[in-house]
């Protein structure tokens, strides 16, 4: 239980980075990208080169952080990615796209 609380706190901090979040806002508002249950951003529809690079950068940073958290908390990378995905989907604003486990892209209500 104690480790879970730490992990949730750390993941909350990961997704609170305003600079990166602000860069993602326009493509999310346009329905081009969305949050996935695997903890990473995915493409809802065709994206420009700039948006593809942004997503690649953000996903790499997330993976690096997930790996560090997994090592620190003695959890599998997969477990940390799932928790990250759950938190990201929870934080996704209404009207943006999400991709829950086993489902296609849907607009969050």
URLINFEN-V727643 format. One record per residue. PHI is phi as a letter, one per 20 degrees, with the letter a starting at -180 (NA if undefined). OMEGA is omega in radians with two decimals (NA if undefined). Layout:
# URLINFEN-V727643
phi->PHI omega->OMEGA
phi->PHI omega->OMEGA
This chain:
# URLINFEN-V727643
phi->NA omega->-3.13
phi->f omega->3.11
phi->f omega->3.13
phi->f omega->3.14
phi->f omega->3.10
phi->f omega->-3.11
phi->f omega->3.12
phi->f omega->3.11
phi->f omega->3.14
phi->f omega->-3.14
phi->f omega->3.08
phi->f omega->3.11
phi->f omega->3.14
phi->g omega->-3.04
phi->e omega->3.14
phi->e omega->-3.14
phi->f omega->-3.03
phi->f omega->-3.10
phi->f omega->-3.12
phi->f omega->3.14
phi->f omega->-3.12
phi->f omega->3.10
phi->f omega->-3.13
phi->e omega->-3.03
phi->g omega->-3.09
phi->f omega->3.11
phi->f omega->3.07
phi->f omega->3.12
phi->f omega->-3.13
phi->e omega->3.13
phi->m omega->-3.11
phi->e omega->-3.13
phi->c omega->3.10
phi->b omega->-3.14
phi->e omega->-3.13
phi->d omega->-3.14
phi->f omega->3.13
phi->e omega->3.08
phi->n omega->-3.08
phi->c omega->3.09
phi->e omega->3.10
phi->c omega->-3.12
phi->e omega->3.09
phi->e omega->3.10
phi->b omega->-3.08
phi->g omega->-3.09
phi->c omega->3.08
phi->f omega->3.13
phi->g omega->-3.13
phi->f omega->3.14
phi->f omega->3.09
phi->g omega->3.12
phi->f omega->3.11
phi->f omega->-3.14
phi->f omega->3.11
phi->g omega->3.14
phi->f omega->-3.13
phi->f omega->-3.13
phi->f omega->3.09
phi->f omega->3.12
phi->f omega->3.11
phi->f omega->-3.12
phi->f omega->3.10
phi->g omega->3.12
phi->f omega->3.11
phi->g omega->3.13
phi->f omega->-3.14
phi->f omega->3.12
phi->f omega->-3.14
phi->g omega->3.14
phi->f omega->-3.11
phi->f omega->-3.07
phi->e omega->-3.11
phi->l omega->3.10
phi->c omega->3.07
phi->f omega->3.08
phi->g omega->3.14
phi->g omega->3.13
phi->f omega->3.14
phi->f omega->3.10
phi->f omega->3.13
phi->f omega->3.12
phi->f omega->3.09
phi->f omega->3.11
phi->f omega->3.12
phi->f omega->-3.13
phi->f omega->-3.13
phi->f omega->3.12
phi->f omega->3.10
phi->f omega->-3.10
phi->e omega->-3.13
phi->f omega->-3.10
phi->f omega->3.12
phi->g omega->-3.14
phi->n omega->3.08
phi->e omega->-3.09
phi->e omega->3.04
phi->c omega->3.11
phi->c omega->3.13
phi->f omega->3.12
phi->g omega->3.07
phi->m omega->-3.13
phi->c omega->3.05
phi->e omega->-3.14
phi->f omega->3.07
phi->c omega->3.05
phi->e omega->3.12
phi->f omega->3.13
phi->e omega->NA
